[in-house]
């Protein structure tokens, strides 16, 4: 799920409001294994981070740290359970 990559707002009972908990994408170096086994929504979240150096949660854009670098692997496209990657994500 995209929230597993980006993070998610979690309700804080003491303050009575949602607090954003950052996901692993907020690190400077990301190693993503078998990215074409994730859903297209998760791929889209990763693609936004790679292209725009930011993530968007609930309409708020948050910048990623500098430098930001992603190393990713993929499975063969004919393997069961894999989704095609957009061309921009293959670079």
C-alpha positions as CSV (number, residue, x, y, z in Angstrom):
1,X,0.0,0.0,0.0
2,X,1.2,3.6,-0.6
3,X,0.9,4.3,3.1
4,X,3.5,1.6,3.8
5,X,6.0,3.6,1.6
6,X,5.0,7.2,2.4
7,X,3.7,7.0,5.9
8,X,0.2,7.8,7.2
9,X,-1.6,10.2,9.6
10,X,-2.3,8.4,12.9
11,X,-4.9,9.7,15.4
12,X,-3.3,10.9,18.7
13,X,-5.8,10.5,21.5
14,X,-4.0,12.9,23.8
15,X,-4.0,15.8,21.4
16,X,-7.3,14.9,19.7
17,X,-5.8,15.3,16.2
18,X,-4.0,13.4,13.5
19,X,-0.2,13.3,13.5
20,X,1.8,12.3,10.4
21,X,4.2,9.4,10.9
22,X,6.8,9.3,8.1
23,X,7.4,6.2,6.2
24,X,10.7,4.8,4.8
25,X,10.6,7.1,1.8
26,X,11.8,9.9,4.0
27,X,15.3,8.4,4.1
28,X,18.1,9.6,1.8
29,X,18.8,6.1,0.3
30,X,16.0,3.7,-0.5
31,X,16.4,0.1,-1.6
32,X,13.2,-1.2,-3.1
33,X,13.1,-4.8,-4.1
34,X,10.7,-6.2,-6.7
35,X,8.9,-2.9,-7.3
36,X,6.8,-4.4,-10.1
37,X,5.1,-6.8,-7.5
38,X,3.6,-3.8,-5.8
39,X,0.2,-2.4,-6.9
40,X,0.1,0.5,-9.4
41,X,-0.9,2.9,-6.6
42,X,2.2,2.0,-4.7
43,X,4.3,2.4,-7.8
44,X,2.7,5.8,-8.4
45,X,3.7,6.9,-4.9
46,X,7.2,5.8,-5.5
47,X,7.3,7.5,-8.9
48,X,6.1,10.9,-7.4
49,X,8.9,10.7,-4.9
50,X,11.5,9.8,-7.6
51,X,10.4,12.5,-10.1
52,X,9.3,15.4,-7.9
53,X,11.5,14.8,-4.8
54,X,8.3,15.2,-2.6
55,X,5.3,13.2,-1.5
56,X,1.7,14.3,-1.2
57,X,-0.5,13.1,1.7
58,X,-4.0,14.4,2.2
59,X,-3.3,17.3,-0.2
60,X,-0.1,18.4,1.6
61,X,3.2,18.2,-0.2
62,X,6.3,17.3,1.9
63,X,9.8,17.6,0.5
64,X,12.2,14.6,0.7
65,X,15.7,14.9,2.1
66,X,18.7,15.8,-0.1
67,X,20.3,13.9,-1.5
68,X,17.5,11.4,-2.3
69,X,18.4,8.2,-4.2
70,X,16.4,5.1,-5.1
71,X,17.9,1.7,-6.0
72,X,15.2,-0.7,-7.2
73,X,14.9,-4.2,-8.6
74,X,12.1,-5.8,-10.6
75,X,11.0,-9.3,-11.5
76,X,10.6,-10.4,-15.1
77,X,7.4,-9.0,-16.5
78,X,6.1,-12.4,-17.5
79,X,6.2,-13.7,-13.9
80,X,2.9,-14.2,-12.1
81,X,1.9,-11.4,-9.8
82,X,3.9,-8.7,-11.4
83,X,2.6,-5.4,-12.8
84,X,4.0,-3.5,-15.7
85,X,6.2,-0.5,-14.8
86,X,5.8,2.8,-16.6
87,X,8.7,3.8,-18.8
88,X,9.7,6.7,-16.5
89,X,10.2,4.2,-13.7
90,X,12.5,2.0,-15.7
91,X,15.4,4.6,-15.8
